[in-house]
């Protein structure tokens, strides 16, 4: 009887080990709908003045599952702030549900998010960051410093992300960063749009590498013609980042997702579906 019980325990253990290992090796990329935004004057998105009329873009956020770890990439609009947007404002955002509501559809709670990566410090990428105040913040060092300078530049909204204003639980980045230490998720330093702007590469097993643009580009025409907004921090650094990204895309064969581009957003499975 003892031998039979022992054999059963061993058999269960041998079956369960691969399952545990498989869970630890899970890498998934979820796309979250973080709203839409109308840009009243499209020309603001090109410093060579090539556009006319208005422009409709999306706001997208992403969730990366790495084993039992969950990392949020970008934090969309702040719902309270956009409630006061007027018809005459240059940027007119709308959101249908919060990030917390979106991750709930995957079966997750706010407390499940252990890391939050921010592509850059503009309002449409940090709006709901404070909701995830217990997560480790990964942000470009220069962008963090700009947010919490004695006199932040006009247009920055440090209140959206001030849960980390003391610098605690923050990793400030000035170069590429391997998030989990295994090469699966890498934050890419791509300054130019802002001083500390970043993109994200996720090396999925089945779908292959996927690179999330941040705001390196805002839509396909920007990408195809090497155009950038009037309000970019530095033109020369942006052009250098363009070249760096083009080389990386050739070298890796990665799928490139422009985070504000409606067609790119539409091409991604939406949570609770995912790429893996």
C-alpha positions, 0 to 999 in steps of 0.5 A, spaced: 500 500 500 505 504 501 509 503 495 502 504 491 501 511 494 509 513 493 508 511 486 502 515 485 505 521 489 511 521 484 507 520 478 503 527 480 510 530 481 513 529 475 506 531 471 506 537 475 513 540 474 512 541 466 506 545 468 509 549 473 515 551 468 510 552 462 507 557 467 513 561 469 515 561 461 509 564 459 510 571 455 504 574 453 502 581 450 495 584 451 493 590 447 488 595 451 483 600 448 485 606 452 481 611 448 481 615 442 483 622 440 482 627 435 487 632 433 484 639 431 490 641 426 493 635 423 499 640 421 501 640 429 504 633 427 509 635 422 514 640 423 514 641 415 507 643 415 505 637 410 498 636 413 491 639 412 485 638 416 484 634 423 486 627 425 483 621 428 488 617 432 487 612 438 491 611 445 493 604 446 496 601 452 499 594 453 500 589 458 505 584 458 505 577 462 512 574 464 510 568 468 507 570 474 509 578 473 505 583 469 507 589 467 503 595 464 506 599 458 503 606 458 497 609 462 493 613 457 489 619 459 486 621 466 479 620 466 478 626 470 482 631 466 479 629 459 472 631 462 474 638 462 476 638 454 473 643 450 471 643 443 476 648 441 482 644 445 487 642 440 487 635 443 480 632 444 480 625 447 475 620 449 475 614 453 470 608 454 473 604 460 479 605 465 485 601 465 483 597 471 476 595 468 480 593 462 485 588 466 479 586 470 476 582 463 483 578 464 481 576 471 487 581 474 486 586 479 490 593 480 495 589 485 497 584 480 501 589 476 508 589 479 511 594 474 509 600 469 513 602 464 512 609 461 514 611 454 515 618 455 512 623 460 506 626 456 499 627 458 496 621 454 501 616 456 501 617 464 494 619 465 492 613 470 499 611 472 497 613 480 492 608 480 498 603 480 502 606 485 505 600 488 508 598 482 515 599 480 516 605 475 520 604 469 521 611 466 526 615 462 531 619 467 530 625 463 523 625 463 522 623 470 527 629 472 523 634 467 516 632 471 519 633 478 523 639 476 522 645 481 518 648 475 516 643 470 515 645 463 508 648 460 504 642 458 507 637 463 502 634 468 506 631 474 500 630 478 498 624 474 504 620 476 506 624 483 505 617 487 513 616 485 515 623 486 520 621 491 524 617 487 522 611 491 520 604 487 523 608 481 528 605 475 530 611 471 533 609 465 538 613 460 539 607 456 536 600 453 534 596 459 532 588 460 526 588 464 526 581 466 533 579 465 532 574 460 532 578 453 524 577 453 522 584 454 527 590 453 526 598 453 529 601 448 532 608 449 529 612 443 530 620 445 528 626 441 520 626 442 522 627 449 528 627 452 527 620 455 523 617 450 523 610 450 520 604 445 519 597 448 521 590 444 517 584 446 520 577 444 514 573 443 515 565 442 510 564 437 508 571 434 516 573 434 518 580 436 514 586 437 516 593 438 511 598 441 513 605 438 511 609 444 511 616 440 517 615 436 512 616 430 504 617 431 501 614 425 503 611 418 505 617 414 509 620 419 513 613 419 513 613 411 516 620 410 520 621 417 516 626 419 515 629 427 510 633 431 512 641 432 513 639 439 518 634 439 524 636 444 529 635 439 529 634 431 536 631 431 535 626 436 529 624 433 532 623 426 537 619 430 532 615 433 528 614 427 535 611 424 536 607 430 529 604 429 529 602 422 536 598 423 533 594 429 527 593 425 531 590 419 536 586 424 530 583 428 524 582 423 520 585 428 513 587 427 512 595 429 506 597 432 505 605 432 501 606 438 497 612 436 495 609 429 488 606 428 490 601 423 496 598 427 491 598 433 486 595 429 491 589 427 492 587 434 488 582 438 484 586 444 484 583 451 482 578 453 485 575 447 493 576 446 499 575 442 504 570 445 
